Amino acid sequence: MDASPNQIWIIALGDQKPLKITPDNLDADRPLMSPNGRYVAFAGRFINESGFRGNALLFIHDLKSGTRTIYQDAGHFHDYVVIPLHWKSQSMLEVLTDHGETGGHEKITYVEIQ
């Protein structure tokens, strides 16, 4: 496995303790905090034992409950990209997805947290 995949850490203002919100086998990037500070959305790819990075996935970590939810579309390819763009509200996230090496397959979607 890659010796140093990108990880996401946060520091809560109340207790000032660092908290890692990504598992060790995840290469993560593009963190985006919700307006109320409860959720952190980010993109990531799991890394297998051979060091191969899997498909891009969207994660939303709930800082209140400590749960992490994975969102994905069917049929991802290895060159698929997912980018959390903007929180439309406290529970609605705007996401850019793109698949294909040549581009031109970009799509804006919305993820609503239940």
Stockholm file with secondary structure:
# STOCKHOLM 1.0

chainA/1-114         MDASPNQIWIIALGDQKPLKITPDNLDADRPLMSPNGRYVAFAGRFINESGFRGNALLFIHDLKSGTRTIYQDAGHFHDYVVIPLHWKSQSMLEVLTDHGETGGHEKITYVEIQ
#=GR chainA/1-114 SS CCSSCCCCEEECTTTCCEEECSCTTEEEEEEEECTTSSEEEEEEEEBCTTSCBCCCEEEEEETTTCCEEEECCTTCCTTCEEEEEEESSSSEEEEEEECSTTCCCCEEEEEECC
#=GC SS_cons         CCSSCCCCEEECTTTCCEEECSCTTEEEEEEEECTTSSEEEEEEEEBCTTSCBCCCEEEEEETTTCCEEEECCTTCCTTCEEEEEEESSSSEEEEEEECSTTCCCCEEEEEECC
//
